[in-house]
């Protein structure tokens, strides 16, 4: 049965459009302004990241430190929630808490990259507290970290494979016996992967076919060129993560695949 997370706004199946850290041409990534802009363009799928402050506040932010995109500095894990709240992304926008994001967009589906071990318990507690199991997908480069979140949840939540499981499926997928693949992917619903790793192509027609045969979706990140979006959609991928939701929307509209 298809999890609600993988359905489009009208409840249909089809390629999903993920707004990578929201949508902002001004570099206001992971800000409420960027998420509002993405929702305004018509998507319900928001890709984002979580970190936790020294005093346990779960915030929406990609980097481990504030230095790159805000007017403040310091590692989030070493700062208090109040200190992070005073920072401004691009000198303009505050860093959202996870609760603020989840509450502000009750129809949004959140793709959550768990960036550190400190965020495992706080994220699971936030999902439980808000009862948003069907609205979130838990992912991490670390399969151990991803699984640690899932073990703390009382209900099934969508999840994507980490780096180790993805690599196993990419390289051994053609020869993996079906029972072994089912066991390895028992808590995996989707592969979220780059189109290529260096010169090595990850998303090929064969990879997409094997993933679908195993009952798993394929989402590709981070694709910002319309031609590459077209190529991947022609291969049959189930979702594209993009900084340029405006361009992705135009491609899907042209293909009559935008909802």
C-alpha positions, -999 to 999 in steps of 0.1 A, spaced: 0 0 0 13 34 -9 21 56 21 3 89 21 37 107 20 43 95 -15 10 109 -29 7 143 -46 -16 171 -35 -47 156 -51 -40 121 -37 -26 107 -70 6 90 -78 32 106 -100 65 124 -99 69 145 -67 85 180 -67 106 186 -36 117 222 -27 153 218 -15 155 238 17 124 257 5 126 281 -25 146 313 -25 166 329 -53 181 352 -26 199 325 -7 174 324 23 176 286 25 157 268 52 139 300 62 101 304 67 102 328 38 117 301 16 92 275 27 63 300 21 76 307 -14 77 269 -21 42 263 -9 31 294 -28 44 278 -60 22 248 -53 43 220 -39 35 202 -7 69 184 -4 95 204 15 131 191 19 149 203 49 174 194 77 174 193 115 200 201 142 195 205 179 208 232 202 227 227 234 195 231 254 174 207 233 157 230 207 152 212 174 158 237 146 156 236 108 191 242 94 215 225 71 250 233 84 264 223 118 273 260 123 256 293 117 286 308 99 279 303 62 244 316 58 236 338 89 249 370 105 260 349 135 286 323 142 291 291 162 281 254 162 244 249 168 251 220 192 271 245 214 246 273 213 213 278 232 179 281 214 178 318 223 212 324 207 202 306 175 169 325 175 188 358 174 207 348 142 193 359 108 196 339 76 210 363 50 208 390 76 170 389 73 153 357 83 153 339 117 162 302 119 129 283 123 123 257 149 109 224 137 77 229 156 72 263 138 77 247 104 54 217 111 27 240 125 28 267 99 22 243 70 -2 216 82 -6 202 47 31 201 39 50 168 37 85 172 53 116 154 40 138 155 71 176 149 70 188 141 105 222 158 106 235 147 140 230 122 168 218 149 192 187 153 170 176 117 170 156 118 202 143 154 198 130 146 162 113 114 173 97 133 202 85 161 179 70 137 154 52 119 183 41 151 200 26 165 168 13 132 155 27 138 120 39 104 112 22 103 78 36 138 69 73 131 73 100 111 57 131 104 78 164 103 61 201 105 69 234 96 53 239 74 84 216 44 83 223 39 120 211 74 128 180 70 106 171 37 122 175 52 157 148 77 149 125 51 134 129 28 165 116 56 187 84 61 167 51 45 175 38 44 139 51 37 105 69 67 89 84 69 54 121 66 53 149 66 27 181 45 26 213 59 39 247 58 22 256 22 31 223 6 20 222 27 -11 257 17 -21 249 -20 -16 218 -17 -38 237 3 -65 266 -21 -67 251 -55 -57 214 -49 -67 217 -69 -100 229 -100 -81 212 -97 -47 187 -125 -41 152 -112 -35 150 -125 1 182 -107 10 171 -75 -7 138 -76 12 156 -80 45 181 -53 39 153 -28 28 127 -38 54 125 -2 67 133 16 34 106 30 12 127 51 -12 162 57 -25 171 94 -25 203 97 -45 224 120 -67 221 114 -104 258 105 -104 286 102 -79 317 118 -95 319 102 -129 299 72 -118 262 73 -129 239 63 -101 205 68 -116 203 46 -147 174 29 -163 185 -4 -147 188 12 -113 152 27 -115 139 -7 -128 155 -26 -100 143 -2 -73 107 -4 -87 109 -41 -89 118 -41 -52 88 -19 -45 110 12 -37 107 47 -51 136 68 -66 141 105 -58 170 124 -72 189 154 -57 197 182 -63 186 189 -99 184 225 -111 187 222 -149 155 216 -169 173 193 -194 185 170 -166 150 171 -150 136 159 -184 162 131 -187 155 118 -152 118 119 -156 121 100 -189 140 73 -169 110 70 -146 122 86 -114 95 92 -88 106 126 -75 131 154 -80 147 176 -53 155 210 -66 167 245 -56 148 257 -86 112 247 -79 101 273 -104 119 255 -133 109 221 -121 73 232 -120 76 245 -156 90 211 -167 62 192 -150 36 215 -164 49 209 -199 47 172 -193 12 175 -178 26 160 -146 22 190 -122 -4 188 -95 
